[in-house]
C-alpha cells in the first residue's frame, strides 16, 4: 500500500525552500548541506497522527469487505531516518518505525481507500517495524553537479546531474516509481490511496507497503530511465514477502522533465509485470458455479503473469499553483495481488499555496478520481467473491467508484503541520447500492 513514501516533498516552487528547511537533519553538517559540502551522517524524524470518520450512508447489505457507516478510527506512526555515507556517492539508510491504529472498517470497503496512513493490518497497541533498510550508490556520468538539500533518506551535499543511481534493499516501490510532487505523500498531501499512487499500479509490497529488491536509475539531461525488480508477498495482500524472486515484479519507467516558459513540469510513463500465483476471475466463476459456492480466486491460483501501465504528469502553472494527473490500466482478467482492486483509473487535481490570502505556507489541494474494474471482475464480485479491499458478497448494480478529495494544510510552525481533509466516495466498492460515503479527517504531522 502507499504508506510511508519517503521522497522529499516539493508542492510548489515558491514553497520548496520553506518546506525543505522543516526536514533538515539535526547534525553538525546541516549548514554544509546547503552549501554543497557533503554530509556523512544524518538523523531525521517524523510523527503523524490521523483521525478519520465516516457518517451514515445507504448500506442495505454487507459482506466481509464492506465499508461500515458511522465510525471513527485513528492511526499513528513515528519514524526515524538514520543515514550514513560509507564512501563517496554511497548512502546507507535505515527507517525504524512504531505504528498503531486501524483504518475505517479495518482498511476495507473502498478500492480507493480514504487513508494511505492506514495499513492493511491494524493493531490497537503500538508495535515496531524496520520498514526500510537500503543501500544507494550514485555513479557520475558527467562532471556537472547540483546541490542537494538534506531531507529524509537523502544526505545533503552535491550530486552529478548526469548519473546512475542503484538502490538495493527494503524500500517502497513508490519511493522510486510513480512519484509526483503534488500527490504522493499521505503524510503531507492527499490521503486517498488512488490519489497518492495510480490506483491500478499493483506494485509489489507486503501488507505495510514495502518490498525487497533493487532499482537502477539513469539520469541524462531532462531524461530519466528507471528499471526495478522486487519481491511480491508470498500470498496476495500478505504480511510476508517472497524471497529469492520466486514471485516477483519487474518495473520500468521513463521520465521527461520540461519547462513551459519558466514553469517546470514532468511526465512519467511506467509499466509493470507481476509473475506469481494468481487466480483468473473466469476460472473462479466457473468453479463457483459448478460447486454452488461463492467465487474464490484462492482456489484457482496458478503460475501467471499480470501486467499494467500508467501515465503520470505534473505541471507548475504559477508561483503558487500546480496541477497533476494520472491514468492507469492493468489486466482485469486476473486478480490484483498486493495493492488494491482497481483495473483502470483516472485522476486530476491541483494544489494551491495560500499566498493570495496571506498564508503563503498553507496549501489547499483538490483531486478527482474515477476507478473502474473489468466486466469479469464485476461478475466475480457479483458472485460473492472478495478482493484485496472490496467485496460486499453481492454486486447487483455495478458502477465506477468516484472520489473527490479536498484538503487544507496549515503550516503551524517550523516542522509542524495540521491538515483538514474531506472525501466524498460515490459507489464504494463499485456498488451503486452503497453510499455515497462522506469522510472527514484531521492529520497532525511533525518532522525534523
N, C-alpha and C positions, 0 to 999 in steps of 0.2 A: 504494500500500500504506500501512499505518498508521504508518510510521516517522516520527518527528520531530514528534509533537504538541507544541505549544508553549504550551498553555493552562496557567495556574497550577494546581498540584495541591493539592487540599484533601481529603485522605482522610477525616478525621473532625474534627468541630468542635473537640474538645479538643486536637487536634494542629495545627490550622491555623496558629496564631501561631508555633509552633516551626518548622514546615516552611517558612513564608514567610520567616523570618529566614535560612534557609540559601540563599535565592536572591536576597537583597537585593544590588543592584549596588554595586560599589566606586566610589562617586562622592562628591563633597563634599556632595551633597544627599541622601544616604541617610537621615539623620535627619529631614530635611524631608519625605521621602516618608511617614513615619509620623505626621506631624502635619497633613497636608493641604496643605503647601506644594508647589507643582508642581515636578517635575523638568523640566529642559530637555535633559538628556543622560544616557545610562546605558550601561554596559557590563556584560554578563553572560557567563558561560562555562559549559560543561558538557563532561564526558568520560564515555563509557560503554563498558565492555568486557563482552562476554558470551561465555562458552564453553559450548557445548551439545553433548550427546552422546546417542545412542540406542543401546540394546542390541540383542540378537538378537530376531528375531520371524519368524513364518511369512512366507515370500516365495517361493512356488512358481514365479513367473514375474515378469518385469519389462518395463516399457515405457519410452518416452522420458521420462515424467514420474513415475516411480516413486520412492517413498522407499526408500532402501537401508539395510539393517540394519548395525549395528556400525560407527559412525562418530562422529567428534568434529570440530566446526568452531568457529571463533571469528569475532566481528565486533568492530570498534572504531570509534568516531566521536568527534570533537572539534568543538564548535560554539561560535562567538562570536555574541552577540546585541548588535548595535550599534543604539542608538535615539537619536533627536533630535526635539525639538519645534520645528518652524519657526514656529509661531504657536499661539495658544490653541486647544486642542481638537484639534490636529493632531499626528500622530506619523509618523515615517518610520523603518522598521526594515530592517536587512539581516542575514542569517544565513549568513555563510561557514562552510563545514564541510569537514573532512577525514574521509574514510571509508576503510574497509579491511575485507576479510574475506568470508566466504561463509556462507550458511545451509546447513543439512543438505540434502544432495543438490542443492546449488546452488539452494536455495529452491524445491524441488519435492516433490511426493509426498503432500501433505495439503491439503485445501481450507481447513481451519482450521490454517494453518501455525504451527508452535510458536514462532517468534521474529519479532516485528514489528520487531526491531532488524536483521533481515537483509533486504537489498534483493533485488529480482528480478535485479539484475546484481551479481555479485561480482567482486572483484579482490584479488589477493594483495598488491599494493603499494598504499600509501596514495595517494589522489587527492583533488583539490579540486573542490568544487561550491558554487555560490551557491544554496542551497536555497530561501531566501526573500528577497524584497525587495518591500516593500509600503508603501503609504500608508494611514493610518487617520485619518478625521475624525469627531469626536464633536460633535453639534449638540444643544444643550439644548432640551428640550420643557417644562421647568419650572424653578423656582428652587431646589428642594431638592436638596442634594448629599450624596454619600457619599465617605468616604475610600477611597483605592485604594493598597494597598501595592505597592511596586515588585517586579516579577518579570520573567522572560524575556518579551520582546515586549510589555511593559506598563510605561509610565512611572508612577512613584508620584506621588501628589497627591490630587486630588479630581475627581469627575466628577458630572454630573447624574444623578439617579436615573431620571427620565424623559428619554429621549434617543433620537436617531437615531445609528447608527454605520455609516459607509461605509468598507469596506475594498477596496482596489484593488491588484492586483499579482500577484506569485507567492507563493502560500501553499499550505497543505494544506487541502483541503475540510473535513477533520476539525478544523481549528483553529476553525471556526465551527459546523459541523453535527454532530449525534450525539455531543456531548460528554457525559461522565459523570465525576463527581468520584471515583468508586471504580474505574472500569475504562476508561481511555482513554489511558494514557501508558506505553508499553513501557519507558521509562527509569526508571519509578518504581513501577509496579504490575504488572499482568499482562503476559505476553509474547505469548500466543496471538493471532493475527490476528482470530479470530472472537470474542474476548473484548473487546479494546480498541475494536472497532467492531462494528456489526451486520454479520455476515458477508455478508448479501445486499445490503448497500448498495454498489452498484457505482459508487463515486464516481470522478469524473474525476481522473486522475493520470498522471504519467509513471512510469517504472519505479522511481523513488525515492520516489514518493508525493506529488508536488506538482503543482500546476496553475496556470495564469494565468487571471485573471478578476476578478469583483467580487461582493461580498456587501453587502446592506443589512439592518440590524437595527433594529427599533423596539421600545424598552423603554417600557412604561407600567404602573406599579404591579407586580402579580405576573405580568404577561404579557409575552412577547416574541414577535414575529413576524420570521422571517428568510427572505430570498429571495436566491438567488445564481445566477450564470451562469459556467460555467467551460469551458475547452477540454479536450476529450478528447485522448488521444495519437493520433498520425497513423495508427498501426495498433494493433490490440488488444495491450495489455501492452507498448507500445513505449517507447523511450527519448526520442523526440522528440514534443513537444506540437504539436497543431494551432495554427494562427494564424488570427485573424480569425473564430473560431467557425464554421469550415467544418464541423467535427464538435464537438458541444457537449453540455453537461449543464445542465439547469435544476433547482435545488434549492429546496425550501420546507420550513419547519419552524415549528411553533407550540410554545411552551414556557410552562408554568404552574408557578410556584413557590408552595408552600403550606407550612403547618405543622400538625402534629398535636400539640396541646399546645405545647411549646417545641421540638419536633423538626422540623427543616427537611426538605423533600423537593421533588423536581422531576419533572415528567412532560413528555416531548417527543414530538411526533408529526411525522414527516417523510415527504416524498415526493421522488422524483427522476424525471427524464425524460431519457434519453440519445437523441441523434439523430446517426446516423452510418452508416458502412459496417459492417453487422452481417451475420452469417450465421445462417440459420434451421436448426435441427437437422434438421427434416424434409426440407428441400431437400438438405442434406449427405448424409443417409441414402439418399435416392433416387438421387443421383448416384453415391455409392459402390457401391450395389447394381448399378447399370447398368454400371459400369466394373470391377466386381470388385476395387475398391481400398478401402483404409480410408476411412472418412468424414472429411471435412475441410471445416470451415466456411469456410476461406480461399478455397475455390473457388466459393462461392455467395454471397459478400457483396454486398449492395446497400443502398441508402438505406432505413433502417428506424428505428423507434423502439422503445426498451426502457424500461419503467417499473418502479417499485418503491416500497415504503413500509416504514416501520419505526416502532416504538414503543420508548421508552427511558425508564426510571424509576430514580430513586434516592431512598432514604429513610433518614434518620438515626433509629435506634431508641433509642440511649443515648448517653452521652458518648463511649463507646468502640466502639460497634458500628453499622455501616451496611450496608444491603442494596441490591442493584441488580438490574435485569433488562432484557432487550431481546427484542423479537420483530421478525422481518423477513421480507419476501416480495419477490420480483422475478419478472418474466416468464420462465418456464422454457422457453419455446419458442425463444428467441433467445439466442445465445451471450453470456456475460458479457464485458465489454470491458476494464476497467482494474484491477479488484480481484481477485476470486477466484471459484472455481467453486461458488457457493452460491446456490440459488434460494429457500430458506427456512431460517430459523434461529430458535432459542430459546435464551436463556441466563438463568441466575440465579446470584447469588453474594453473598458477604458479605466485609466487611473488618473486622477487629477489632484495636484497639490493645492494646498489651501492659501496660497499667496494672495489670491483675489479677495479673500475675506479676512486678511490679517493673520492667518495661521499658516505660515509658509512651511512648517514642518509637519502639518497634518496632511492626511491623504484620504480621499474618498474613491472607492472603486466600485464598478458595476460590471457584472458578467451575465451573459445569457447563454444557455446551453440547451441543445436538443440531443438526447441519446436514443438510440434505437437498437433493435435486435432483428435477426433474420426470421423468416417465416418458420423455419424448422425450430429455431429457439423458442418462438412463441408457442408452437404446438407442444414442445417439451414442457414448458411451464404450465400450459393448459391441462396437460395430462398428469399434473401433480408433481412434476419434477422441481427440484430446488437447485439453485445455483450458488455461486460464491457468496452473494449478499441477498439475493431476492428469491422469492418463492412463496406465493400465497395459497398453495395447494390447489389452486384453480386459476384460470385466466380467461373468463368468458368474453371479455371485451378488451382486447389489447390495444394499446396506443403508445406513442412515443413518450418518453419521460422528458418533461420540460422544466428547466430550472432557471430561476433568476436569483442572483446573489448581490447584495449591496452591503458594503462595509464603510465605516468611518473610523479611521485610526487617529488617535490623539497622541501626539508626542508629549508626554507628561514632563519628563526631564531627561537628562543625559542617560541614555541606555534603557529607559523605561517607557513603554507604550501601553495604551489601553484602547481596545477596539470594540465597537458595537457592530454586530453582524446580523443581517436578516436574510432569510432564504425562503423562497416560495417554490415548492416542488409539486407540479401537476402530474398525475398518473404515476405515483411512486411505484417502482417495481413493474412499470409498463401496464398498470392495471387501471382502467378508466373507472372501475367501481370504487377505488380508494382515493382518498384525498379530496382536494389538494391539501398538502401539509404546509403550514406556516411555522417557520422555525426561527428562533431568536437566540443569540449567543453573546456572551461577554468574554473577551480574551484579554488577559494581562500577560505582558511579556517583558522580561528584563534580560539584558545581555551586557557583557563586558569583554 
